[in-house]
Amino acid sequence: MKLLQKLMLLALPILAACGGGGSDDKTCVSDLSNLTKTCVPTTSHALPEGIWYGAVNSSQSVAAQTIVLENGQYFSIFTRGGSFVWLIEGIMSATDGAFTDSATNGFHSLGAIRGGSLTGNFTAKSTLSATTSLFVSPDTTATSFNGNYNSTYDTPISINDVARTWTSAAGVSPASTITFAADGTARGVQIACTFTGTFKPRASGKHLLDGTLNFTGTACSLANVSMSVEATVVNGQLTVVGVTPQRDQAFYLSAQ
């Protein structure tokens, strides 16, 4: 009787993760009664986390820099000749290499704000392609853009790496200057706005600094606004970008 019970137990299906090299990218069901095993791929919700550089399918010769955080928040910055044109921001979700956001916001250099959507596909740490329903005149159709992964994202960045004065290149708009101190404090000027703030390395250990900026200025559209921002440096170019919690205003700075 005990032997029969043991044989019956051996015949029950067994669930297990399987895959080459100890990978858990598949879930398998084994039936020892007939020595068969069936495996199905495990759904992946990995995000296209990282810093990506590419181009925009536009008549305006626009470049794209996309930053995707580990929580799904993203900033895609479109520039022409180094000058800011357009920023889209949102929180994406992803399934098996496809990502989407039904509530992306667009912020134009002239102040216009529009809502739309985002869809795209990616290969981790390689390439991404995306389309947003938003577009910038004179374009009249949905904007597509792409990106190649920049491995700098995988290296930590410290306050010491940015502790100096950074100034936007000649002819680049908006004209900006920002100075980082060794203690993480920062101060700067952009057009009619002056700002102060603090920065620290992002907890993920990636190539990002988390910061908060506070703006003043009688003619500053961001006067009395406090905004969380992200900062990074790639190939000697500093980027600072952020959006208010209400998603009604945005900030972008490029300097070297």
C-alpha positions, 0 to 999 in steps of 0.5 A: 500500500505504501509503495502504491502511494509513492508511485501515485505521487510520482505521477503528479505533474510538477511545476518548475521554472526552466531555461538555459543556464538557470534562466527562469524565462519559461514555466514548465510542467513535467508529467513523470507518468509519461516522461513529458515536459511542456514549457511556455514562455514567462511574460516579461514586464521589463521596461526599456530602462536607460538612456537612449539617443536617436532621431525623429521621423520629422521634416525638422531634422530633430534629434531625440534623447530618451531617459527611462527610469526603473519606475517607468517614468520617461522623458523624451527630449527633442532638439534641433541644432542643440536647441529645445523643441519639444518634450514628452513625459509620462509613465509607461508599462511594458509587456514582452518588449512592447511598451505603451502609455495612454497618458503622455504629456507634451511640452513645447518650447513656446509653452503649449501643452498637449496630451496624447499616447505613446507606443513602441518596442525595444530590445533591452540595452540595444534599440528602441522605436516609438510613436507618439500621437503628438506632433509639432507643426509643421508636421501633421502626423504622429511623431515616430522616434528611435534610440540606441542604448548608451551604456553610460547609464550602467555606470554610477555618477557622483556629485564630484563628477558635476561639481563645476559651472556648466553653460549652454553652448553658443546659439543653443536655446534656452540659454542656461548656466548652472553651478554644482557645489561639492555638497550637492547644492546647485544654483543657476539661471535660465532666461528670466528664471533663477533657481537653486536646489540640491542633487544626490546620486539616484539610489539605483546606482545608475548614471543619474542624479535626483534633484529638486529645483526651486524657481524665482523671478518676476518674469519667470513662468516657473516662479515659486515652483518647486520641481523634481528633476533628473540630471545626467552627463553623457559625452560631456553634455549635461542634461537636466529635465523635470516635470511638475507633479501636476504635469502643467510645467516642465524644465529642460537644461542642456549645458557643457 
